[in-house]
Amino acid sequence: MILEALKTQTAAQHQQVEASLLMQPIANRTLTPENYTRILRKFYGFFHPLENAIHHLPGLDNYLPDIMARRKSGSILQDLRAIHHESITLTTLPLCPDVPQITQISEGFGALYVMEGSTLGGKIISKIVYETLGYTPEHGTSFFNGYGSQTGPKWKAFQEALTRFAVTPAQENAVVQTAIQTFKKLENWFNS
């Protein structure tokens, strides 16, 4: 089954992203406004170009009708602006030059597995950020807060859509390989 294959085959890459130097201040609860800003900037730099590729993919909305509501880079920008009380412009945020190429629905689902899955871990991160910096979903943690009280239901809906899509071994393999590639490229970007 696709969900079990994704979980087991991406576990090592997922752990490497979480263990990256960038994410250590969260794990160690040593967040400062400066390193938290760096984390947000890195997520924006990866998510924004990847979202642009995914959300222009024809046919994906047949499986995920709410695909446009699943964009997260705007909430990162909102958080950066709330923290810095200024207008952060897109030209000041570096973008990752090496995101996965998304040309098929299977690749879109593979990348979305990483992005949508981050909303689950984000709930934990949001709590840590609140405890260490006092930032709330309204002021600095809207990205990590995911979909708020709808995070669980949105994740379940994503899993159901993915299961409806990946019905052949070829589709399943393409989704898994893109998810692995997405984690690896995210780790490289975090470490750059």
Backbone as ProteinMPNN parsed JSONL, in Angstrom:
{"seq_chain_A": "MILEALKTQTAAQHQQVEASLLMQPIANRTLTPENYTRILRKFYGFFHPLENAIHHLPGLDNYLPDIMARRKSGSILQDLRAIHHESITLTTLPLCPDVPQITQISEGFGALYVMEGSTLGGKIISKIVYETLGYTPEHGTSFFNGYGSQTGPKWKAFQEALTRFAVTPAQENAVVQTAIQTFKKLENWFNS", "coords_chain_A": {"N_chain_A": [[0.849, -1.193, 0.0], [0.45, 2.263, -0.691], [0.716, 4.282, 1.323], [2.038, 3.042, 3.478], [4.37, 2.269, 2.166], [5.484, 4.768, 1.528], [5.94, 5.821, 4.106], [7.822, 3.996, 5.243], [9.899, 3.924, 3.312], [10.793, 6.533, 3.125], [11.687, 7.195, 5.586], [14.39, 7.399, 6.554], [15.404, 9.63, 5.154], [13.64, 11.58, 6.029], [14.276, 11.714, 8.748], [16.875, 12.711, 8.53], [16.461, 15.297, 7.583], [15.105, 16.415, 9.775], [17.181, 16.266, 11.611], [18.989, 18.093, 10.716], [21.388, 20.801, 10.848], [20.144, 23.276, 10.665], [17.626, 22.835, 11.807], [18.183, 22.215, 14.43], [18.018, 24.178, 16.565], [15.308, 24.075, 17.18], [14.884, 21.413, 18.013], [16.605, 21.409, 20.198], [15.518, 23.363, 21.689], [16.516, 25.977, 21.668], [15.819, 28.293, 20.414], [16.061, 31.46, 18.824], [15.002, 34.748, 17.844], [16.499, 35.247, 15.55], [17.577, 32.73, 14.588], [15.196, 31.405, 14.205], [13.997, 32.974, 12.243], [15.755, 32.403, 10.161], [15.16, 29.699, 9.729], [12.475, 29.901, 8.83], [12.918, 31.393, 6.473], [14.396, 29.562, 4.952], [12.523, 27.464, 4.651], [10.598, 28.858, 3.14], [12.102, 29.421, 0.83], [12.325, 26.916, -0.305], [9.705, 25.805, -0.392], [8.162, 27.69, -1.866], [9.023, 27.764, -4.734], [8.566, 25.061, -5.27], [5.852, 24.718, -4.72], [4.813, 26.331, -6.775], [5.44, 24.774, -9.007], [3.973, 22.424, -8.473], [1.276, 23.278, -8.166], [0.49, 24.094, -10.632], [0.093, 21.892, -12.081], [-1.596, 20.027, -14.39], [-4.658, 18.335, -13.801], [-4.226, 17.463, -11.186], [-5.945, 18.674, -9.431], [-8.221, 17.178, -9.749], [-7.982, 15.133, -8.0], [-7.31, 16.403, -5.64], [-9.266, 18.736, -4.871], [-9.009, 21.026, -3.331], [-6.497, 22.049, -3.733], [-5.273, 24.59, -4.164], [-5.731, 25.873, -1.751], [-3.942, 24.654, -0.185], [-1.478, 25.759, -0.333], [1.482, 26.956, 1.202], [3.524, 28.806, 1.364], [2.759, 31.48, 1.472], [1.876, 31.8, 4.097], [4.271, 31.592, 5.427], [5.562, 33.902, 4.614], [3.82, 35.743, 5.792], [4.357, 35.185, 8.496], [7.074, 35.98, 8.68], [6.819, 38.706, 8.186], [5.244, 39.449, 10.38], [6.931, 38.944, 12.532], [9.07, 40.661, 12.045], [7.929, 43.109, 11.764], [7.773, 44.554, 9.416], [7.759, 45.13, 5.889], [8.557, 42.404, 4.277], [10.084, 41.689, 1.316], [9.649, 39.784, -1.68], [11.948, 39.689, -3.195], [14.005, 39.699, -1.39], [14.222, 37.214, -0.363], [15.915, 34.279, -0.704], [15.636, 31.74, -3.196], [15.416, 28.209, -3.568], [17.463, 26.686, -5.939], [17.256, 24.11, -6.792], [14.87, 22.328, -6.782], [12.668, 19.455, -6.842], [11.782, 18.284, -10.1], [8.586, 18.646, -11.362], [6.385, 17.106, -13.265], [4.42, 15.306, -13.63], [1.41, 13.884, -12.246], [1.944, 11.93, -10.338], [4.493, 12.691, -9.435], [3.842, 15.145, -8.342], [2.23, 14.323, -6.19], [4.169, 12.945, -4.722], [5.95, 14.992, -3.901], [4.128, 16.57, -2.519], [3.525, 14.863, -0.429], [5.672, 15.178, 1.303], [5.438, 17.924, 1.876], [2.781, 18.241, 2.842], [2.888, 16.45, 4.94], [4.551, 17.827, 6.607], [2.889, 19.497, 7.981], [1.928, 18.066, 10.109], [4.134, 17.568, 11.849], [4.662, 20.207, 12.188], [2.807, 21.171, 14.009], [3.838, 20.398, 16.457], [6.235, 21.796, 16.385], [5.245, 24.406, 16.323], [4.242, 24.629, 18.911], [6.63, 24.452, 20.395], [7.919, 26.756, 19.477], [6.202, 28.69, 20.485], [6.563, 28.246, 23.242], [9.282, 28.908, 23.554], [9.734, 31.385, 22.255], [7.382, 32.79, 22.376], [5.752, 33.273, 20.219], [2.729, 33.231, 18.338], [0.06, 31.58, 16.424], [-1.187, 33.732, 15.194], [0.774, 35.564, 15.223], [3.521, 34.914, 14.013], [3.689, 32.048, 13.889], [2.011, 30.92, 11.958], [2.589, 29.354, 9.717], [3.81, 26.977, 10.762], [1.71, 26.174, 12.321], [0.075, 24.987, 10.585], [-2.911, 23.802, 9.332], [-4.358, 24.544, 11.467], [-7.009, 23.625, 13.552], [-7.935, 21.991, 11.604], [-5.897, 20.434, 10.665], [-5.509, 17.615, 11.08], [-7.877, 16.464, 9.753], [-7.349, 17.477, 7.143], [-4.95, 16.219, 6.503], [-5.796, 13.57, 6.508], [-7.606, 13.672, 4.347], [-5.795, 14.213, 2.298], [-4.287, 11.828, 2.337], [-6.29, 10.019, 1.557], [-6.849, 10.916, -1.041], [-4.377, 10.446, -2.259], [-4.238, 7.659, -2.037], [-6.389, 6.963, -3.688], [-5.311, 7.773, -6.097], [-2.763, 6.401, -6.523], [-2.767, 3.561, -7.782], [-1.473, 1.691, -9.269], [1.573, -0.285, -9.496], [3.594, 1.195, -10.804], [2.762, 3.88, -10.552], [2.785, 4.085, -7.759], [5.522, 3.657, -7.227], [6.655, 5.889, -8.523], [5.614, 8.004, -7.004], [6.775, 7.467, -4.48], [9.537, 7.619, -5.103], [9.767, 10.315, -5.842], [9.066, 11.537, -3.448], [11.211, 10.738, -1.807], [13.305, 11.988, -3.195], [12.502, 14.646, -2.852], [12.751, 15.009, -0.052], [15.558, 14.668, 0.11], [16.538, 16.814, -1.44], [15.488, 18.934, 0.011], [16.891, 18.626, 2.404], [19.51, 19.135, 1.453], [19.197, 21.829, 0.728], [18.611, 22.958, 3.217], [21.078, 22.593, 4.427], [22.722, 24.205, 2.969]], "CA_chain_A": [[0.0, 0.0, 0.0], [1.247, 3.47, -0.909], [1.001, 5.033, 2.556], [3.074, 2.313, 4.221], [5.608, 2.352, 1.376], [6.031, 6.11, 1.724], [6.418, 5.97, 5.483], [9.041, 3.215, 5.475], [10.98, 4.203, 2.369], [11.297, 7.905, 3.286], [11.993, 7.415, 7.005], [15.778, 7.841, 6.758], [15.539, 10.999, 4.649], [12.855, 12.43, 6.919], [15.079, 11.895, 9.963], [18.029, 13.557, 8.222], [15.97, 16.681, 7.521], [14.844, 16.839, 11.152], [18.444, 16.345, 12.34], [19.878, 19.069, 10.093], [21.834, 21.9, 11.714], [19.133, 24.327, 10.625], [16.497, 22.507, 12.677], [18.639, 21.916, 15.785], [17.479, 25.064, 17.612], [13.967, 23.62, 17.565], [15.05, 20.185, 18.785], [17.292, 21.738, 21.453], [14.77, 24.451, 22.328], [17.407, 27.125, 21.796], [15.393, 29.237, 19.376], [16.153, 32.909, 18.971], [14.335, 35.335, 16.678], [17.383, 35.172, 14.381], [17.625, 31.404, 13.959], [13.839, 31.078, 13.755], [13.841, 33.654, 10.953], [16.525, 31.639, 9.168], [14.368, 28.501, 9.444], [11.347, 30.308, 7.984], [13.434, 31.781, 5.158], [14.768, 28.332, 4.24], [11.283, 26.793, 4.233], [10.016, 29.641, 2.05], [12.936, 29.255, -0.358], [12.076, 25.601, -0.898], [8.287, 25.582, -0.643], [7.584, 28.584, -2.877], [9.172, 27.269, -6.107], [7.969, 23.737, -5.395], [4.4, 24.941, -4.833], [4.519, 26.833, -8.121], [5.473, 23.637, -9.938], [2.886, 21.482, -8.155], [-0.065, 23.831, -8.289], [0.17, 24.313, -12.043], [0.072, 20.564, -12.681], [-2.952, 19.698, -14.838], [-5.296, 17.107, -13.343], [-4.056, 17.203, -9.755], [-7.153, 19.143, -8.735], [-9.242, 16.126, -9.804], [-7.787, 14.328, -6.786], [-7.28, 17.345, -4.507], [-9.953, 19.953, -5.313], [-8.6, 22.168, -2.516], [-5.047, 22.178, -3.891], [-4.815, 25.978, -4.014], [-5.791, 26.217, -0.333], [-2.864, 23.94, 0.486], [-0.219, 26.514, -0.47], [1.95, 27.353, 2.53], [4.568, 29.839, 1.34], [2.155, 32.753, 1.877], [1.85, 31.888, 5.561], [5.655, 31.843, 5.862], [5.763, 35.341, 4.392], [3.034, 36.4, 6.849], [5.106, 35.038, 9.751], [8.266, 36.827, 8.621], [6.378, 40.098, 8.318], [4.768, 39.656, 11.75], [8.088, 38.939, 13.43], [9.963, 41.79, 11.784], [7.141, 44.348, 11.721], [8.119, 45.305, 8.211], [7.369, 44.474, 4.657], [9.57, 41.544, 3.673], [9.768, 41.558, -0.111], [10.036, 38.508, -2.269], [13.302, 39.775, -3.738], [14.986, 39.521, -0.324], [14.196, 35.826, 0.083], [16.523, 33.399, -1.702], [14.867, 30.552, -3.578], [16.215, 27.025, -3.861], [17.566, 26.475, -7.379], [17.248, 22.683, -7.096], [13.706, 21.595, -6.278], [12.32, 18.367, -7.764], [11.003, 18.585, -11.294], [7.235, 18.106, -11.228], [5.732, 17.128, -14.575], [3.342, 14.316, -13.616], [0.629, 13.875, -11.006], [2.65, 11.094, -9.353], [5.554, 13.519, -8.859], [3.168, 16.129, -7.499], [1.854, 13.661, -4.944], [5.384, 12.641, -3.964], [6.41, 16.231, -3.264], [3.103, 16.975, -1.552], [3.628, 14.013, 0.761], [6.637, 15.84, 2.183], [4.921, 19.228, 2.285], [1.588, 18.059, 3.67], [3.335, 15.786, 6.159], [5.185, 18.81, 7.489], [1.877, 20.146, 8.816], [1.777, 17.282, 11.34], [5.258, 17.935, 12.696], [4.576, 21.64, 12.427], [2.022, 21.426, 15.219], [4.785, 20.258, 17.567], [7.16, 22.927, 16.263], [4.5, 25.605, 16.71], [4.198, 24.637, 20.379], [7.988, 24.757, 20.866], [8.174, 28.17, 19.175], [5.438, 29.465, 21.462], [7.196, 28.103, 24.56], [10.61, 29.535, 23.607], [9.738, 32.763, 21.763], [6.103, 33.446, 22.631], [5.038, 33.539, 18.969], [1.445, 32.541, 18.212], [-0.357, 31.451, 15.026], [-1.528, 35.064, 14.666], [1.986, 36.383, 15.214], [4.796, 34.245, 13.834], [3.712, 30.595, 13.673], [0.9, 30.439, 11.121], [3.097, 28.28, 8.858], [3.956, 25.728, 11.513], [0.404, 25.802, 12.844], [-0.577, 24.212, 9.526], [-4.309, 24.135, 9.085], [-5.009, 24.712, 12.765], [-7.822, 22.487, 13.991], [-8.235, 21.166, 10.439], [-4.686, 19.736, 10.224], [-5.799, 16.178, 11.02], [-8.774, 16.155, 8.644], [-6.707, 17.776, 5.847], [-3.971, 15.153, 6.273], [-6.579, 12.378, 6.148], [-8.115, 13.879, 2.984], [-4.653, 14.046, 1.4], [-3.995, 10.395, 2.265], [-7.342, 9.37, 0.772], [-6.634, 11.285, -2.447], [-3.179, 9.734, -2.698], [-4.607, 6.247, -2.171], [-7.212, 6.848, -4.902], [-4.466, 7.973, -7.28], [-1.676, 5.434, -6.697], [-3.371, 2.23, -7.837], [-0.586, 0.761, -9.979], [2.94, -0.282, -8.963], [4.375, 2.274, -11.421], [2.365, 5.134, -9.898], [3.279, 4.031, -6.38], [6.973, 3.841, -7.251], [6.955, 7.276, -8.899], [5.298, 8.841, -5.836], [7.787, 7.209, -3.456], [10.836, 8.137, -5.547], [9.731, 11.777, -5.772], [9.09, 11.915, -2.026], [12.6, 10.57, -1.367], [14.069, 13.068, -3.826], [12.096, 15.91, -2.218], [13.427, 15.063, 1.243], [16.997, 14.854, -0.097], [16.784, 18.181, -1.918], [15.195, 19.807, 1.142], [18.039, 18.528, 3.308], [20.62, 19.854, 0.822], [18.889, 23.253, 0.83], [18.767, 23.317, 4.629], [22.492, 22.56, 4.763], [23.5, 25.104, 2.101]], "C_chain_A": [[0.886, 1.245, 0.0], [1.616, 4.179, 0.391], [2.095, 4.361, 3.382], [4.408, 2.378, 3.485], [6.266, 3.717, 1.564], [6.647, 6.258, 3.108], [7.752, 5.244, 5.683], [10.182, 3.642, 4.569], [11.514, 5.638, 2.454], [11.77, 8.184, 4.708], [13.405, 7.961, 7.221], [15.963, 9.287, 6.311], [14.8, 11.988, 5.546], [13.655, 12.727, 8.186], [16.275, 12.814, 9.715], [17.622, 15.025, 8.129], [15.76, 17.209, 8.939], [16.135, 17.037, 11.945], [19.404, 17.388, 11.769], [20.255, 20.169, 11.081], [20.808, 23.014, 11.78], [18.042, 24.09, 11.663], [16.901, 22.247, 14.133], [18.114, 22.881, 16.853], [16.054, 24.693, 18.056], [14.101, 22.397, 18.461], [15.661, 20.474, 20.155], [16.584, 22.816, 22.264], [15.665, 25.654, 22.649], [17.079, 28.172, 20.727], [15.637, 30.678, 19.799], [15.373, 33.495, 17.801], [15.184, 35.199, 15.408], [17.396, 33.777, 13.764], [16.231, 30.931, 13.536], [13.558, 31.738, 12.4], [14.57, 32.895, 9.857], [15.759, 30.377, 8.76], [13.208, 28.85, 8.509], [11.81, 30.664, 6.577], [13.803, 30.556, 4.325], [13.522, 27.573, 3.773], [10.649, 27.543, 3.061], [10.789, 29.394, 0.751], [12.746, 27.927, -1.047], [10.612, 25.437, -1.293], [7.751, 26.443, -1.785], [7.796, 28.064, -4.31], [8.549, 25.895, -6.316], [6.446, 23.833, -5.509], [4.032, 25.433, -6.222], [4.503, 25.709, -9.135], [4.281, 22.704, -9.722], [1.518, 22.05, -8.515], [-0.45, 24.2, -9.718], [0.095, 22.992, -12.807], [-1.354, 20.202, -13.103], [-3.432, 18.361, -14.274], [-5.157, 16.817, -11.864], [-5.298, 17.614, -8.969], [-8.31, 18.148, -8.841], [-9.165, 15.239, -8.558], [-7.834, 15.192, -5.53], [-7.941, 18.653, -4.942], [-9.534, 21.2, -4.538], [-7.097, 22.457, -2.635], [-4.56, 23.617, -3.696], [-4.829, 26.423, -2.547], [-4.672, 25.537, 0.459], [-1.508, 24.619, 0.298], [0.195, 27.058, 0.891], [2.956, 28.496, 2.514], [4.015, 31.21, 1.738], [2.109, 32.905, 3.384], [3.261, 32.092, 6.121], [5.957, 33.332, 5.734], [5.036, 36.145, 5.472], [3.781, 36.34, 8.177], [6.33, 35.94, 9.778], [7.895, 38.295, 8.801], [5.91, 40.399, 9.736], [5.937, 39.766, 12.725], [8.912, 40.214, 13.278], [9.246, 43.129, 11.661], [7.501, 45.212, 10.512], [7.685, 44.5, 6.999], [8.561, 43.714, 4.078], [9.177, 41.398, 2.203], [10.292, 40.243, -0.644], [11.47, 38.537, -2.785], [14.369, 39.586, -2.664], [15.058, 38.081, 0.16], [14.784, 34.916, -0.994], [15.665, 32.163, -1.949], [15.812, 29.415, -3.927], [16.259, 26.803, -5.373], [17.403, 25.01, -7.779], [16.095, 21.964, -6.404], [13.385, 20.476, -7.278], [11.521, 18.878, -8.965], [9.647, 17.888, -11.166], [6.537, 18.239, -12.584], [4.549, 16.16, -14.645], [2.634, 14.354, -12.26], [1.331, 13.044, -9.937], [3.764, 11.88, -8.677], [4.967, 14.595, -7.944], [2.773, 15.526, -6.166], [3.074, 13.335, -4.089], [5.909, 13.859, -3.219], [5.401, 16.692, -2.213], [3.119, 16.116, -0.292], [4.568, 14.654, 1.783], [6.042, 17.133, 2.737], [3.707, 19.102, 3.204], [1.944, 17.376, 4.991], [3.965, 16.757, 7.143], [4.161, 19.522, 8.369], [1.682, 19.39, 10.134], [2.893, 17.614, 12.323], [5.233, 19.407, 13.062], [3.788, 21.983, 13.677], [2.923, 21.342, 16.458], [5.753, 21.444, 17.57], [6.487, 24.216, 16.721], [4.45, 25.739, 18.237], [5.562, 25.004, 20.959], [8.31, 26.235, 20.635], [7.42, 29.058, 20.165], [6.126, 29.432, 22.833], [8.528, 28.842, 24.649], [10.596, 31.006, 23.212], [8.433, 33.517, 22.023], [5.314, 33.772, 21.375], [3.79, 32.665, 18.886], [1.096, 32.36, 16.734], [-0.716, 32.802, 14.393], [-0.296, 35.957, 14.544], [3.235, 35.496, 15.185], [4.801, 32.747, 13.622], [2.549, 30.087, 12.814], [1.351, 29.301, 10.207], [3.16, 26.963, 9.618], [2.646, 25.286, 12.152], [-0.424, 25.033, 11.809], [-1.976, 24.699, 9.236], [-5.085, 24.31, 10.392], [-5.773, 23.462, 13.15], [-8.173, 21.549, 12.833], [-7.023, 20.367, 9.941], [-4.926, 18.235, 10.083], [-6.719, 15.81, 9.87], [-8.157, 16.418, 7.259], [-5.675, 16.699, 5.503], [-4.703, 13.875, 5.839], [-7.116, 12.501, 4.722], [-6.991, 13.728, 1.956], [-4.333, 12.563, 1.231], [-5.024, 9.652, 1.415], [-7.174, 9.671, -0.711], [-5.439, 10.536, -3.025], [-3.482, 8.257, -2.934], [-5.484, 6.016, -3.409], [-6.367, 6.951, -6.158], [-3.523, 6.798, -7.522], [-2.201, 4.004, -6.664], [-2.516, 1.216, -8.589], [0.796, 0.79, -9.33], [3.792, 0.856, -9.54], [4.044, 3.62, -10.785], [2.918, 5.197, -8.481], [4.776, 4.297, -6.346], [7.347, 5.281, -7.581], [6.686, 8.232, -7.737], [6.399, 8.696, -4.791], [9.129, 7.815, -3.857], [10.876, 9.664, -5.5], [9.738, 12.26, -4.33], [10.511, 11.807, -1.475], [13.458, 11.707, -1.91], [13.751, 14.421, -3.174], [12.763, 16.062, -0.859], [14.925, 15.34, 1.075], [17.319, 16.283, -0.528], [16.489, 19.208, -0.815], [16.362, 19.794, 2.135], [19.238, 19.298, 2.738], [20.427, 21.362, 0.946], [19.056, 23.751, 2.271], [20.245, 23.432, 5.006], [23.342, 23.517, 3.922], [23.668, 26.464, 2.752]], "O_chain_A": [[1.947, 1.263, 0.624], [2.751, 4.637, 0.529], [2.975, 5.033, 3.919], [5.458, 2.525, 4.111], [7.481, 3.801, 1.742], [7.758, 6.769, 3.247], [8.697, 5.813, 6.229], [11.326, 3.716, 5.018], [12.579, 5.929, 1.911], [12.21, 9.295, 5.004], [13.587, 8.897, 7.999], [16.603, 10.078, 7.005], [15.278, 13.096, 5.79], [13.699, 13.871, 8.64], [16.646, 13.602, 10.585], [18.373, 15.902, 8.558], [16.188, 18.316, 9.265], [16.188, 17.874, 12.846], [20.513, 17.552, 12.279], [19.524, 20.433, 12.036], [20.619, 23.63, 12.829], [17.588, 25.026, 12.321], [16.028, 22.075, 14.985], [17.793, 22.438, 17.955], [15.66, 24.974, 19.187], [13.509, 22.342, 19.539], [15.283, 19.859, 21.152], [16.992, 23.143, 23.379], [15.588, 26.253, 23.721], [17.97, 28.846, 20.209], [15.449, 31.057, 20.955], [15.107, 32.775, 16.838], [14.641, 35.053, 14.313], [17.244, 33.641, 12.55], [16.106, 30.138, 12.603], [12.952, 31.127, 11.52], [14.057, 32.759, 8.747], [15.716, 30.029, 7.58], [12.989, 28.167, 7.509], [11.17, 30.282, 5.597], [13.546, 30.524, 3.122], [13.469, 27.095, 2.639], [10.21, 26.921, 2.094], [10.188, 29.183, -0.302], [12.98, 27.815, -2.25], [10.31, 24.983, -2.396], [6.959, 25.96, -2.594], [6.816, 27.934, -5.044], [8.06, 25.59, -7.404], [5.829, 23.116, -6.297], [3.032, 24.991, -6.788], [3.653, 25.685, -10.026], [3.658, 22.251, -10.682], [0.695, 21.354, -9.11], [-1.593, 24.575, -9.978], [0.04, 22.982, -14.037], [-2.232, 20.083, -12.249], [-2.692, 17.378, -14.274], [-5.904, 15.996, -11.33], [-5.656, 16.985, -7.973], [-9.284, 18.261, -8.096], [-10.167, 14.67, -8.125], [-8.333, 14.766, -4.489], [-7.246, 19.586, -5.343], [-9.688, 22.315, -5.036], [-6.503, 23.046, -1.732], [-3.503, 23.818, -3.099], [-4.022, 27.263, -2.149], [-4.485, 25.821, 1.642], [-0.49, 24.085, 0.739], [-0.639, 27.561, 1.644], [3.214, 29.098, 3.557], [4.752, 32.023, 2.295], [2.283, 34.008, 3.903], [3.423, 32.701, 7.178], [6.535, 33.941, 6.634], [5.579, 37.115, 6.001], [3.833, 37.331, 8.906], [6.598, 36.594, 10.786], [8.59, 39.035, 9.496], [6.154, 41.493, 10.245], [5.92, 40.593, 13.636], [9.391, 40.776, 14.263], [9.885, 44.164, 11.475], [7.527, 46.44, 10.59], [7.297, 43.336, 7.102], [9.456, 44.303, 3.472], [8.046, 41.02, 1.898], [11.25, 39.671, -0.123], [12.136, 37.502, -2.807], [15.529, 39.336, -2.994], [15.884, 37.763, 1.016], [14.215, 34.793, -2.078], [15.054, 31.616, -1.03], [16.875, 29.632, -4.509], [15.213, 26.739, -6.02], [17.41, 24.69, -8.967], [16.309, 21.104, -5.55], [13.791, 20.551, -8.438], [10.698, 19.785, -8.846], [9.577, 16.689, -10.895], [6.15, 19.333, -12.994], [3.772, 16.189, -15.599], [3.198, 14.802, -11.261], [1.318, 13.408, -8.761], [3.962, 11.752, -7.469], [5.535, 14.91, -6.898], [2.961, 16.15, -5.121], [3.017, 13.436, -2.863], [6.27, 13.77, -2.045], [5.786, 17.152, -1.138], [2.765, 16.588, 0.788], [4.283, 14.665, 2.981], [6.136, 17.4, 3.935], [3.622, 19.784, 4.225], [1.369, 17.689, 6.034], [3.924, 16.546, 8.355], [4.524, 20.092, 9.398], [1.32, 19.983, 11.149], [2.633, 17.906, 13.491], [5.725, 19.804, 14.119], [4.074, 22.983, 14.335], [2.777, 22.13, 17.392], [6.049, 22.019, 18.618], [7.094, 25.022, 17.426], [4.598, 26.835, 18.777], [5.642, 25.781, 21.911], [8.903, 26.888, 21.494], [7.954, 30.067, 20.626], [6.252, 30.46, 23.498], [8.872, 29.355, 25.714], [11.357, 31.799, 23.765], [8.387, 34.741, 21.904], [4.308, 34.477, 21.448], [3.797, 31.509, 19.309], [1.769, 32.929, 15.874], [-0.561, 32.982, 13.185], [-0.319, 36.976, 13.853], [3.921, 35.342, 16.195], [5.824, 32.201, 13.209], [2.151, 28.929, 12.943], [0.579, 28.378, 9.947], [2.622, 25.952, 9.165], [2.501, 24.112, 12.492], [-1.488, 24.499, 12.123], [-2.191, 25.873, 8.932], [-6.313, 24.232, 10.413], [-5.236, 22.357, 13.079], [-8.654, 20.438, 13.058], [-7.107, 19.698, 8.911], [-4.575, 17.65, 9.059], [-6.383, 14.929, 9.079], [-8.414, 15.672, 6.315], [-5.544, 16.312, 4.342], [-4.271, 13.189, 4.912], [-7.083, 11.529, 3.968], [-7.204, 13.182, 0.873], [-4.131, 12.094, 0.111], [-4.67, 8.761, 0.642], [-7.337, 8.783, -1.547], [-5.492, 10.049, -4.154], [-3.031, 7.676, -3.921], [-5.343, 5.004, -4.095], [-6.657, 6.304, -7.165], [-3.492, 6.255, -8.626], [-2.096, 3.319, -5.647], [-2.798, 0.018, -8.554], [1.157, 1.775, -8.685], [4.625, 1.419, -8.83], [4.943, 4.414, -10.508], [3.449, 6.222, -8.052], [5.248, 5.082, -5.523], [8.266, 5.833, -6.976], [7.453, 9.168, -7.515], [6.901, 9.695, -4.275], [9.787, 8.456, -3.038], [11.905, 10.245, -5.156], [10.351, 13.282, -4.021], [10.963, 12.696, -0.752], [14.24, 12.312, -1.177], [14.648, 15.241, -2.974], [13.286, 17.131, -0.543], [15.495, 16.148, 1.808], [18.271, 16.885, -0.031], [17.166, 20.232, -0.723], [16.764, 20.842, 2.641], [19.905, 20.033, 3.467], [21.375, 22.092, 1.235], [19.582, 24.839, 2.502], [20.614, 24.28, 5.818], [24.549, 23.627, 4.14], [24.293, 27.353, 2.174]]}, "name": "protein", "num_of_chains": 1, "seq": "MILEALKTQTAAQHQQVEASLLMQPIANRTLTPENYTRILRKFYGFFHPLENAIHHLPGLDNYLPDIMARRKSGSILQDLRAIHHESITLTTLPLCPDVPQITQISEGFGALYVMEGSTLGGKIISKIVYETLGYTPEHGTSFFNGYGSQTGPKWKAFQEALTRFAVTPAQENAVVQTAIQTFKKLENWFNS"}
